């Protein structure tokens, strides 16, 4: 009678072990699932942040490039200033007659000279002299401007003498005269050079 009692007692123990095993498996599955979800979330988050950072860097680079371009455009161009001397002329005023005395200078483009190859040094020989110094490009432009000066002065006189004292007494009137002088002188240069700006020194109307 004792043996059947032992078999009946072991049944609940086996069921309990199976339940404990099933609970452990559920915990493991939950842990693995949670870990997978975390990995996926971290990966998606990293991907999104990387894209946002890349787009931000591209935008910043584009803004910097645009600013540099604007700075280059805003930077005033420098050229060679040619002094044209004093001008004294009658203005277009009829009564009373008025005249203008002004100093005018123009600034023209000064292209960079093309670099030339250095002359080869000769070996040997006595009493040799070094190669002559390269001409200053500004001197060449000044000499060139001397040839244009009579025509430039005539163009300036034509523009200014067509104005009245009222027109030249305003800032807008002076700026218009400068623009017209630049256009007239550029026509004389015929594309070989360009007037960057026109400047008035002494400017007296009487």
C-alpha positions as a Markdown table, in Angstrom:
| # | Residue | x | y | z |
|---|---|---|---|---|
| 1 | Unk | 0.0 | 0.0 | 0.0 |
| 2 | Unk | 3.0 | 2.3 | 0.5 |
| 3 | Unk | 4.2 | 2.3 | -3.1 |
| 4 | Unk | 1.0 | 3.7 | -4.8 |
| 5 | Unk | 1.1 | 6.5 | -2.3 |
| 6 | Unk | 4.6 | 7.6 | -3.4 |
| 7 | Unk | 3.5 | 7.7 | -7.1 |
| 8 | Unk | 0.6 | 10.0 | -6.3 |
| 9 | Unk | 2.9 | 12.3 | -4.3 |
| 10 | Unk | 5.4 | 12.8 | -7.1 |
| 11 | Unk | 2.8 | 14.0 | -9.6 |
| 12 | Unk | 2.3 | 17.5 | -8.1 |
| 13 | Unk | 6.0 | 17.9 | -7.9 |
| 14 | Unk | 6.5 | 17.3 | -11.6 |
| 15 | Unk | 3.7 | 19.7 | -12.5 |
| 16 | Unk | 5.3 | 22.3 | -10.3 |
| 17 | Unk | 8.7 | 21.8 | -12.0 |
| 18 | Unk | 7.1 | 22.2 | -15.4 |
| 19 | Unk | 5.4 | 25.4 | -14.3 |
| 20 | Unk | 8.7 | 26.7 | -13.0 |
| 21 | Unk | 10.4 | 25.9 | -16.3 |
| 22 | Unk | 7.6 | 27.6 | -18.3 |
| 23 | Unk | 7.9 | 30.7 | -16.2 |
| 24 | Unk | 11.7 | 30.8 | -16.7 |
| 25 | Unk | 11.2 | 30.5 | -20.5 |
| 26 | Unk | 8.7 | 33.4 | -20.5 |
| 27 | Unk | 11.1 | 35.6 | -18.6 |
| 28 | Unk | 13.9 | 34.8 | -21.1 |
| 29 | Unk | 11.7 | 35.5 | -24.1 |
| 30 | Unk | 10.6 | 38.8 | -22.5 |
| 31 | Unk | 14.2 | 39.8 | -21.9 |
| 32 | Unk | 15.3 | 38.9 | -25.5 |
| 33 | Unk | 12.3 | 40.7 | -27.0 |
| 34 | Unk | 13.0 | 43.8 | -24.9 |
| 35 | Unk | 16.7 | 43.7 | -25.9 |
| 36 | Unk | 15.8 | 43.5 | -29.6 |
| 37 | Unk | 13.3 | 46.4 | -29.3 |
| 38 | Unk | 16.0 | 48.5 | -27.5 |
| 39 | Unk | 18.5 | 47.7 | -30.3 |
| 40 | Unk | 16.1 | 48.6 | -33.0 |
| 41 | Unk | 15.1 | 51.9 | -31.2 |
| 42 | Unk | 18.8 | 52.8 | -30.7 |
| 43 | Unk | 19.6 | 52.0 | -34.4 |
| 44 | Unk | 16.6 | 54.1 | -35.7 |
| 45 | Unk | 17.5 | 57.0 | -33.3 |
| 46 | Unk | 21.2 | 56.9 | -34.5 |
| 47 | Unk | 20.1 | 56.9 | -38.1 |
| 48 | Unk | 17.8 | 59.9 | -37.7 |
| 49 | Unk | 20.3 | 61.9 | -35.7 |
| 50 | Unk | 23.0 | 61.1 | -38.3 |
| 51 | Unk | 20.8 | 62.4 | -41.1 |
| 52 | Unk | 19.9 | 65.5 | -39.2 |
| 53 | Unk | 23.5 | 66.2 | -38.4 |
| 54 | Unk | 24.6 | 65.7 | -42.0 |
| 55 | Unk | 21.8 | 68.0 | -43.3 |
| 56 | Unk | 22.7 | 70.6 | -40.7 |
| 57 | Unk | 26.4 | 70.5 | -41.7 |
| 58 | Unk | 25.5 | 70.8 | -45.4 |
| 59 | Unk | 23.3 | 73.8 | -44.6 |
| 60 | Unk | 26.0 | 75.5 | -42.6 |
| 61 | Unk | 28.6 | 74.9 | -45.3 |
| 62 | Unk | 26.2 | 76.3 | -48.0 |
| 63 | Unk | 25.6 | 79.4 | -45.8 |
| 64 | Unk | 29.4 | 79.9 | -45.3 |
| 65 | Unk | 30.0 | 79.6 | -49.1 |
| 66 | Unk | 27.3 | 82.1 | -49.8 |
| 67 | Unk | 28.6 | 84.5 | -47.3 |
| 68 | Unk | 32.1 | 84.2 | -48.7 |
| 69 | Unk | 30.8 | 84.8 | -52.2 |
| 70 | Unk | 28.9 | 87.9 | -51.0 |
| 71 | Unk | 32.0 | 89.2 | -49.3 |
| 72 | Unk | 34.0 | 88.8 | -52.5 |
| 73 | Unk | 31.3 | 90.7 | -54.4 |
| 74 | Unk | 31.1 | 93.4 | -51.9 |
| 75 | Unk | 34.8 | 93.8 | -51.6 |
| 76 | Unk | 35.7 | 97.0 | -53.6 |
| 77 | Unk | 37.9 | 96.4 | -56.6 |
| 78 | Unk | 41.3 | 98.2 | -56.6 |
| 79 | Unk | 42.9 | 99.7 | -59.7 |
| 80 | Unk | 45.3 | 102.3 | -60.8 |
| 81 | Unk | 44.4 | 106.0 | -60.1 |
| 82 | Unk | 45.1 | 108.4 | -62.9 |
| 83 | Unk | 45.1 | 112.1 | -61.9 |
| 84 | Unk | 43.7 | 114.2 | -64.7 |
| 85 | Unk | 44.4 | 117.6 | -63.2 |
| 86 | Unk | 42.2 | 120.7 | -62.9 |
| 87 | Unk | 39.2 | 121.6 | -65.1 |
| 88 | Unk | 37.8 | 125.0 | -65.5 |
| 89 | Unk | 34.7 | 125.4 | -67.7 |
| 90 | Unk | 31.5 | 127.3 | -68.2 |
| 91 | Unk | 28.3 | 125.5 | -67.1 |
| 92 | Unk | 25.0 | 125.4 | -69.0 |
| 93 | Unk | 23.4 | 128.2 | -66.8 |
| 94 | Unk | 22.3 | 131.1 | -69.0 |
| 95 | Unk | 21.6 | 133.9 | -66.5 |
| 96 | Unk | 23.7 | 134.4 | -64.6 |
| 97 | Unk | 26.6 | 132.6 | -66.2 |
| 98 | Unk | 28.3 | 130.1 | -63.9 |
| 99 | Unk | 31.5 | 128.3 | -64.2 |
| 100 | Unk | 33.0 | 125.2 | -62.5 |
| 101 | Unk | 36.5 | 124.5 | -61.3 |
| 102 | Unk | 37.1 | 120.9 | -60.4 |
| 103 | Unk | 39.9 | 118.3 | -59.9 |
| 104 | Unk | 39.1 | 114.9 | -61.5 |
| 105 | Unk | 40.7 | 111.5 | -61.2 |
| 106 | Unk | 39.7 | 108.2 | -62.6 |
| 107 | Unk | 40.5 | 104.7 | -61.3 |
| 108 | Unk | 41.1 | 102.1 | -64.1 |
| 109 | Unk | 41.4 | 98.4 | -64.0 |
| 110 | Unk | 44.9 | 97.1 | -63.4 |
| 111 | Unk | 45.1 | 93.5 | -64.6 |
| 112 | Unk | 47.8 | 91.3 | -63.0 |
| 113 | Unk | 50.8 | 90.8 | -65.3 |
| 114 | Unk | 51.4 | 87.3 | -66.7 |
| 115 | Unk | 54.3 | 85.7 | -64.9 |
| 116 | Unk | 57.3 | 85.2 | -67.3 |
| 117 | Unk | 59.9 | 82.5 | -67.1 |
| 118 | Unk | 63.1 | 83.6 | -65.4 |
| 119 | Unk | 66.0 | 83.8 | -67.9 |
| 120 | Unk | 68.5 | 80.9 | -67.6 |
| 121 | Unk | 71.8 | 81.9 | -66.0 |
| 122 | Unk | 74.8 | 81.4 | -68.3 |
| 123 | Unk | 77.6 | 79.4 | -66.9 |
| 124 | Unk | 81.1 | 80.7 | -67.1 |
| 125 | Unk | 82.1 | 84.0 | -68.6 |
| 126 | Unk | 83.5 | 87.1 | -66.9 |
| 127 | Unk | 82.1 | 90.5 | -66.4 |
| 128 | Unk | 78.5 | 89.3 | -67.0 |
| 129 | Unk | 75.6 | 91.4 | -65.8 |
| 130 | Unk | 72.4 | 90.1 | -64.3 |
| 131 | Unk | 69.1 | 90.1 | -66.3 |
| 132 | Unk | 67.4 | 93.5 | -66.6 |
| 133 | Unk | 64.7 | 94.2 | -64.0 |
| 134 | Unk | 61.2 | 93.5 | -65.3 |
| 135 | Unk | 59.2 | 96.7 | -66.1 |
| 136 | Unk | 56.7 | 97.9 | -63.6 |
| 137 | Unk | 53.2 | 97.2 | -65.1 |
| 138 | Unk | 51.9 | 100.4 | -63.4 |
| 139 | Unk | 54.5 | 102.5 | -65.3 |
| 140 | Unk | 53.2 | 100.9 | -68.6 |
| 141 | Unk | 49.6 | 101.8 | -67.7 |
| 142 | Unk | 50.5 | 105.4 | -66.7 |
| 143 | Unk | 52.4 | 105.8 | -70.0 |
| 144 | Unk | 49.3 | 104.4 | -71.8 |
| 145 | Unk | 47.0 | 106.8 | -70.0 |
| 146 | Unk | 49.2 | 109.7 | -71.1 |
| 147 | Unk | 48.2 | 108.9 | -74.7 |
| 148 | Unk | 44.5 | 108.8 | -73.7 |
| 149 | Unk | 44.5 | 112.0 | -71.6 |
| 150 | Unk | 43.5 | 114.5 | -74.2 |
| 151 | Unk | 40.5 | 112.4 | -75.3 |
| 152 | Unk | 39.6 | 111.7 | -71.7 |
| 153 | Unk | 39.8 | 115.4 | -70.7 |
| 154 | Unk | 37.6 | 116.3 | -73.7 |
| 155 | Unk | 35.0 | 113.7 | -72.6 |
| 156 | Unk | 35.0 | 115.0 | -69.1 |
| 157 | Unk | 34.6 | 118.7 | -70.2 |
| 158 | Unk | 31.7 | 117.6 | -72.5 |
| 159 | Unk | 29.9 | 115.9 | -69.7 |
| 160 | Unk | 30.4 | 118.6 | -67.0 |
| 161 | Unk | 29.8 | 121.6 | -69.3 |
| 162 | Unk | 26.4 | 120.2 | -70.3 |
| 163 | Unk | 25.2 | 120.4 | -66.6 |
| 164 | Unk | 23.7 | 123.4 | -64.7 |
| 165 | Unk | 24.9 | 124.5 | -61.3 |
| 166 | Unk | 21.6 | 123.3 | -59.9 |
| 167 | Unk | 22.2 | 119.7 | -61.2 |
| 168 | Unk | 25.8 | 119.6 | -59.9 |
| 169 | Unk | 24.9 | 121.1 | -56.5 |
| 170 | Unk | 23.2 | 117.8 | -55.4 |
| 171 | Unk | 24.8 | 114.5 | -54.5 |
| 172 | Unk | 22.6 | 112.7 | -57.0 |
| 173 | Unk | 23.6 | 115.1 | -59.7 |
| 174 | Unk | 27.3 | 114.6 | -59.0 |
| 175 | Unk | 26.9 | 110.8 | -59.0 |
| 176 | Unk | 25.1 | 111.0 | -62.3 |
| 177 | Unk | 27.9 | 113.1 | -63.8 |
| 178 | Unk | 30.5 | 110.5 | -62.6 |
| 179 | Unk | 28.5 | 107.7 | -64.2 |
| 180 | Unk | 28.3 | 109.5 | -67.5 |
| 181 | Unk | 32.0 | 110.3 | -67.4 |
| 182 | Unk | 32.8 | 106.7 | -66.8 |
| 183 | Unk | 30.7 | 105.6 | -69.7 |
| 184 | Unk | 32.3 | 108.2 | -72.0 |
| 185 | Unk | 35.8 | 107.2 | -71.0 |
| 186 | Unk | 35.0 | 103.5 | -71.4 |
| 187 | Unk | 34.0 | 104.2 | -74.9 |
| 188 | Unk | 37.5 | 105.7 | -75.5 |
| 189 | Unk | 39.2 | 102.6 | -74.0 |
| 190 | Unk | 37.0 | 100.4 | -76.3 |
| 191 | Unk | 37.2 | 97.4 | -73.9 |
| 192 | Unk | 40.9 | 97.5 | -73.4 |
| 193 | Unk | 40.5 | 98.9 | -69.9 |
| 194 | Unk | 37.5 | 99.8 | -67.7 |
| 195 | Unk | 36.8 | 102.7 | -65.4 |
| 196 | Unk | 36.2 | 101.5 | -61.9 |
| 197 | Unk | 35.2 | 104.8 | -60.4 |
| 198 | Unk | 35.5 | 108.6 | -60.9 |
| 199 | Unk | 36.5 | 110.9 | -58.1 |
| 200 | Unk | 36.1 | 114.7 | -57.7 |
| 201 | Unk | 38.6 | 116.6 | -55.6 |
| 202 | Unk | 38.2 | 120.3 | -55.5 |
| 203 | Unk | 34.7 | 121.2 | -56.8 |
| 204 | Unk | 33.9 | 124.9 | -56.9 |
| 205 | Unk | 31.0 | 126.6 | -58.7 |
| 206 | Unk | 30.8 | 130.3 | -59.1 |
